[in-house]
């Protein structure tokens, strides 16, 4: 029998991961299209670099959430 608190925790991790994996790439596309993303010579600005770094960290955390959520859910079912 599954622990209900564990199942809810696992589902919350999976929902959070799914949300992040859906939202952050779309946000990064908007940032990349922003006029502040590149200078007059077409080189990336700090604006773009900072946002790429933030989105990368968010996606790494989302993948970790996904892995832990799946592991926690499967572990609770066994």
N, C-alpha and C positions, 0 to 999 in steps of 0.2 A: 504494500500500500504506500502511496506517495504522501510525503509530508506536505500538507497544504501550504505552509509558510515557504518551504523550499520551492515548491512549484510556482508560487506567486513570484518569488524572488527571481527564479530562472526566467519566467515569462517577462518580467520587467526588464531584465538584462537584454533579452532578445528584442523587445520592443524598442528600447533605447538604442541598441545597435542598428536595428533596421531604420529608425528615424535618422540617425547620424549618417548612415550609408546612403540614404536617399537625399538628404538636405545639403550636406557639405559639398558634394561635387557640383551641384547646381549653383551654390553660393560662389564657389571658386570660378566657375565659368563667368558669372556676372562680374566678379572682381577682375578677371583677366581682360574683359571687354571694357573696363572702366578706363577713362582717359588718364587717370593717375597711375596706371599700371606700367606704363612705358614712358621713357623720356623722349625728347625730340629726335634722338638717334635710334629709337626703337629698342633701347636696352631696358631690361627690367629695373624698376625703381624699388626703393625700400618698401613702399606700399604693397607691391606685388610679393616681394620676398617674405615679408612678415605674414601676409595672408596665406601664402603657400605653406609656410611653416606651421601656422595655426591649424590649417585644414589637415595637413599631414599628421599632426599629433592627434587631432580629433578622430581621424580615420584609423589610426593605430589603436587608439583606445576602443573604438567601435568594434574592431576585429577581436580585440581581447575580450570585450563584453560578449560577443557572439560565441567565441570558443568556450568561455566560462559558463554562459547560459545554456549552451547545448550540453556541455559536460555535466552541469548541475541537474539539468532536466533528465538526462539519461541515467545518471547515478541514482536519482530519486525513484526512477521507474524500476530499477533492478533490485 
